[in-house]
Amino acid sequence: MTNKIKTAILISGKGSNMKALIQACQNQNIPAQIDLVIANKSQALGLIFARECGIKTAIIEHQKFSSRQLFDQEIDKVLRENNIELVCLAGFMRVLGADFVKKWSHRLINIHPSLLPDFKGANAIVDALNAKAKITGCTTHFVNEFVDSGEIILQQQVIIEDDDNFEKLSQKIHQLEHKIYPQTLKIVCEKLLKNNIK
Ligand code: GRF
């Protein structure tokens, strides 16, 4: 068996990007093995698909921790207990603190529904519509200590049509996200293996 990067996905909700990553690892030549899915919400829908795929899941609810740091430490602990080497954020709606981000430097990636650096933050699609932008898109990037600011890995443009509303635009962006996130995973894992930093 070829060497694979042991990968975890962190979610908060639907998990359609998580699903795209899992399916791509099953069907495409990506040197990643999705070993763990962590959700910060027990009702995160993506947990159901992950379990159906036989992937180990963990629920770490942020409300149960008295500080952001303690929450981050628990996530770090569970990742390390599972020998995880790479973490993909996929609709994970909690900001991870600087200590965590530094520990996982260049091993922590995210997908964001805009062409960064435009429209950072939790409402990127609404913000693009409100700004009457003609073009938006999606971006994968390494995570650093500043929100939606780390080194960009891949981007894909989406044209905003005059009759696009939130649902239509979200759907168009999601379709492309489901392509670029698996491509990103492949690029990052191949680089980790090539540089022998497994
Ligand atoms: C995606 O649009 C992603 O860019 C953003 O959160 C959304 C998650 O969607 N970070 P899903 O849960 O993967 O369907």
Residues whose N, C-alpha, C, O or C-beta is under 5 A from the ligand:
A	BS01	GRF	G13 K14 G15 S16 N17 M18 A90 G91 I111 H112 P113
